[in-house]
Amino acid sequence: MLHLKIDSIGVETQRKVVKEERKQSYENRPYGSLLEKLFSNAYKVHPYRWTPIGIAQYIDMATLDEFIAFHKKFYVPQNATLSIAGDIDINKTKELVKKYFGEIPAGTEKIDRPNVVEPPKTAEVREIVYDKVQLPLVLHAYHIPAQGTPDYYALNLLTQVLSGGESSRLTKEIKDKQQKAFFVGTIPLALEDPGLFIIYGLTNVGVKPEDLEAAYDAEVEKVKKELISNDEFQKVRNQIETQFVTRNSTMRGIAESLANYFVYFGNADLINSEIQRYMNVTKEDIKRVANKYLTKENRVVLYYLPKPVESN
């Protein structure tokens, strides 16, 4: 914030670095375009429809003045959070913070936050992507509420039911018993604004992607129709509690949690109390959110298929 030098040489150097990173991570890696395809299909008006790395065309178009203006507006103390964890003397630490950070000038521009609301999805969106892959990938992504909302916590427990470990439903049924998937999992991709609940997997050799998709739907229907058992419910609660404790068992983990809670929730004290929000979730809540959000009209479906072999 204080000493960064932004000049034409640095910008042109980093422009090349970012474009090369994009090639390696997105364009030349199997399934590399997955997030771009997912977010561009899932969001039509919200800024989430663009992934952060950008498109080469616009990376080239950005000017030196734009980089300088962006840094001046956003890289300022009132737009940053400093999180410190450890066996510290608070008064001494405050003195050190003032010594090393106090001279950073405050920003003078108003920082606006996006207030765009993505309209509810009313019809399933599908896309087939042909890529340099060996195994087909099948992905379902359902719109879900923002992080910190009550249903967000219920959806996190639903994730554990479906793919939390080797004894989870998707792993036991689709991967081990039916052997339709080489891998299968779920991600509750919670964001500051409404995010996505993702089910994804790679088919086993010889398995049609349609069959893997049907297996997803069958397992989702089960959690929609029947409450999970008491034993399964206790297991996923234990998993969530273990993850929470583990994440906050190191100084780095504590520092990251404090920063995240303050930036995204406006309440750093959640590090002491958020676990109770998970524990408040009931079996009925898990069934309810499955029925509310995991619907066909609320989802994006992506197939990644091997590119056809070109004939000579």
Secondary structure, DSSP 8 states (H G I E B T S, - for coil): --S----HHHHHHHHHHHHHHHIIIIISSTTTTHHHHHHHHH-SSSGGGS-TT--HHHHHH--HHHHHHHHHHHSSGGG------SS--HHHHHHHHHHHHTTS----S-------------S-EEEEEEES-SS-EEEEEEEE--TTSHHHHHHHHHHHHHHSSTTSHIIIIIIIIS--EEEEEEEEE--SS-EEEEEEEEE-TT--HHHHHHHHHHHHHHHHHS---HHHHHHHHHHHHHHHHHHTSSHHHHHHHHHHIIIIIS-TTHHHHHHHHHHT--HHHHHHHHHHH--GGGEEEEEEEE------
